[in-house]
Amino acid sequence: MKPVRHPDAPAPGDPLGAHYEHCFGCGPGQPHGLHLEARAGEGVALTAEFTVQPAHQGAPGLAHGGVLATALDETLGSLNWLLRTVAVTGRLETDYVRPVPVGTTLHLAAEVTAVAGRKIYSRAVGRLDGPDGPVAVRADALFVEVKVDHFIDHGRPEEIQAAMSDPDQVRRARAFEVNP
Ligand SMILES: CCCCCCCCCCCC(=O)SCCNC(=O)CCNC(=O)[C@H](O)C(C)(C)COP(=O)(O)OP(=O)(O)OC[C@H]1O[C@@H](n2cnc3c(N)ncnc32)[C@H](O)[C@@H]1OP(=O)(O)O
């Protein structure tokens, strides 16, 4: 089925912000995190940027492949906010096309391609130097819709409690309310 953008999804160009202070992908409270910044696009698509820091190295001077997979995972996961669906990554298939040096800003673009029941299919691409730069990484993903109980049942109580008390209403809604 073709994905349907939720009527209350952020307007094209609007920043999505972090869904959780301590998220390694987007949270401002993670000193060595990716601090990935995503913006809504048209339809069920978005763009994101992430600048590779020295803490993200694998080989000397190059981004670690797992960190790049994290950037793709986070970007793809952010798409679910445009559907207003809470979902987790079930499958993430990554192609590494070019090395990504420290200091590079990776320009990511992602879209949901189909929705089938609880399954959300999406893909992303990351480019060097700019939104039209050479492709460095690509991913295809399957996210699976879950109930909020998924996090409450499996997460550590301290963090769950703290996130539920987050004074930022939007972030709390993204973390803990399903709002179809
Ligand atoms: C509050 C914060 C909010 C915001 C949260 C935002 C977080 C953003 C962070 C980035 C995203 C992440 O990293 S999330 C963290 C990483 N991911 C995880 O921890 C997920 C761990 N895995 C699981 O919990 C589980 O395996 C699930 C939820 C994915 C699926 O389990 P389930 O609920 O029992 O469902 P299940 O019946 O198995 O699967 C449902 C359908 O999906 C298909 N399916 C499931 N897994 C796969 C797979 N790997 N490859 C192919 N297909 C699959 C099944 O065949 C089935 O298809 P059919 O029979 O219906 O056709």
The ligand as a Tripos MOL2 file, in Angstrom:
@<TRIPOS>MOLECULE
LIG
   61    63     1     0     0
SMALL
NO_CHARGES

@<TRIPOS>ATOM
      1 C1          8.7190    5.0580   22.4150 C.3       1 LIG1
      2 C2          9.8330    5.5170   21.3570 C.3       1 LIG1
      3 C3          9.3120    5.7620   20.0060 C.3       1 LIG1
      4 C4         10.3420    6.2030   19.0890 C.3       1 LIG1
      5 C5         11.3220    5.0990   18.7940 C.3       1 LIG1
      6 C6         12.2580    5.5720   17.7630 C.3       1 LIG1
      7 C7         13.5330    4.7600   17.8330 C.3       1 LIG1
      8 C8         14.4470    5.2710   16.7530 C.3       1 LIG1
      9 C9         15.7480    4.5450   16.7560 C.3       1 LIG1
     10 C10        16.0300    4.0780   15.3960 C.3       1 LIG1
     11 C11        15.3040    2.8130   15.1560 C.3       1 LIG1
     12 C12        15.8960    1.6740   15.9830 C.2       1 LIG1
     13 O1         17.0800    1.4920   16.0400 O.2       1 LIG1
     14 S1         14.8140    0.6680   16.7990 S.3       1 LIG1
     15 C13        15.8670   -0.4130   17.7620 C.3       1 LIG1
     16 C14        16.3560   -1.6370   16.9820 C.3       1 LIG1
     17 N1         15.2910   -2.5810   16.7700 N.am      1 LIG1
     18 C15        14.8230   -3.4130   17.7020 C.2       1 LIG1
     19 O2         15.2880   -3.3970   18.8600 O.2       1 LIG1
     20 C16        13.7460   -4.3550   17.3240 C.3       1 LIG1
     21 C17        13.9520   -5.7540   17.9270 C.3       1 LIG1
     22 N2         12.9790   -6.6960   17.3630 N.am      1 LIG1
     23 C18        11.7510   -6.8190   17.8770 C.2       1 LIG1
     24 O3         11.4280   -6.2570   18.9280 O.2       1 LIG1
     25 C19        10.7920   -7.6990   17.1340 C.3       1 LIG1
     26 O4         11.4910   -8.6780   16.3580 O.3       1 LIG1
     27 C20         9.8560   -6.8600   16.2030 C.3       1 LIG1
     28 C21         9.0440   -5.8350   17.0090 C.3       1 LIG1
     29 C22        10.6440   -6.1090   15.0890 C.3       1 LIG1
     30 C23         8.9000   -7.8370   15.4980 C.3       1 LIG1
     31 O5          8.3320   -8.7140   16.4550 O.3       1 LIG1
     32 P1          6.7530   -8.9620   16.5600 P.3       1 LIG1
     33 O6          6.0760   -7.7350   17.0470 O.co2     1 LIG1
     34 O7          6.5780  -10.2250   17.3500 O.co2     1 LIG1
     35 O8          6.2670   -9.1560   15.0740 O.3       1 LIG1
     36 P2          6.4830  -10.3560   14.0630 P.3       1 LIG1
     37 O9          5.1660  -11.0890   13.9980 O.co2     1 LIG1
     38 O10         7.7140  -11.1360   14.3280 O.co2     1 LIG1
     39 O11         6.7130   -9.5440   12.7060 O.3       1 LIG1
     40 C24         5.6990   -8.7320   12.1350 C.3       1 LIG1
     41 C25         5.8710   -8.8180   10.6180 C.3       1 LIG1
     42 O12         7.1750   -8.2890   10.2890 O.3       1 LIG1
     43 C26         7.9680   -9.2870    9.6410 C.3       1 LIG1
     44 N3          9.3400   -9.1780   10.1200 N.ar      1 LIG1
     45 C27         9.7740   -8.9640   11.3760 C.ar      1 LIG1
     46 N4         11.1170   -8.8970   11.4310 N.ar      1 LIG1
     47 C28        11.5560   -9.0800   10.1590 C.ar      1 LIG1
     48 C29        12.8420   -9.1110    9.5450 C.ar      1 LIG1
     49 N5         13.9650   -8.9630   10.2580 N.pl3     1 LIG1
     50 N6         12.9210   -9.3050    8.2090 N.ar      1 LIG1
     51 C30        11.7980   -9.4700    7.4660 C.ar      1 LIG1
     52 N7         10.5360   -9.4360    7.9920 N.ar      1 LIG1
     53 C31        10.4170   -9.2500    9.3190 C.ar      1 LIG1
     54 C32         7.3430  -10.6280   10.0600 C.3       1 LIG1
     55 O13         7.6150  -11.6370    9.0930 O.3       1 LIG1
     56 C33         5.8620  -10.2710   10.0930 C.3       1 LIG1
     57 O14         5.3690  -10.2280    8.7820 O.3       1 LIG1
     58 P3          3.8920  -10.7650    8.4180 P.3       1 LIG1
     59 O15         3.8380  -12.1790    8.9020 O.co2     1 LIG1
     60 O16         2.9540   -9.8550    9.1710 O.co2     1 LIG1
     61 O17         3.8110  -10.6030    6.9460 O.co2     1 LIG1
@<TRIPOS>BOND
     1     1     2 1
     2     2     3 1
     3     3     4 1
     4     4     5 1
     5     5     6 1
     6     6     7 1
     7     7     8 1
     8     8     9 1
     9     9    10 1
    10    10    11 1
    11    11    12 1
    12    12    13 2
    13    12    14 1
    14    14    15 1
    15    15    16 1
    16    16    17 1
    17    17    18 1
    18    18    19 2
    19    18    20 1
    20    20    21 1
    21    21    22 1
    22    22    23 1
    23    23    24 2
    24    23    25 1
    25    25    26 1
    26    25    27 1
    27    27    28 1
    28    27    29 1
    29    27    30 1
    30    30    31 1
    31    31    32 1
    32    32    33 2
    33    32    34 1
    34    32    35 1
    35    35    36 1
    36    36    37 2
    37    36    38 1
    38    36    39 1
    39    39    40 1
    40    40    41 1
    41    41    42 1
    42    41    56 1
    43    42    43 1
    44    43    44 1
    45    43    54 1
    46    44    45 ar
    47    44    53 ar
    48    45    46 ar
    49    46    47 ar
    50    47    48 ar
    51    47    53 ar
    52    48    49 1
    53    48    50 ar
    54    50    51 ar
    55    51    52 ar
    56    52    53 ar
    57    54    55 1
    58    54    56 1
    59    56    57 1
    60    57    58 1
    61    58    59 2
    62    58    60 1
    63    58    61 1
@<TRIPOS>SUBSTRUCTURE
     1 LIG1         1 GROUP 0 **** ****
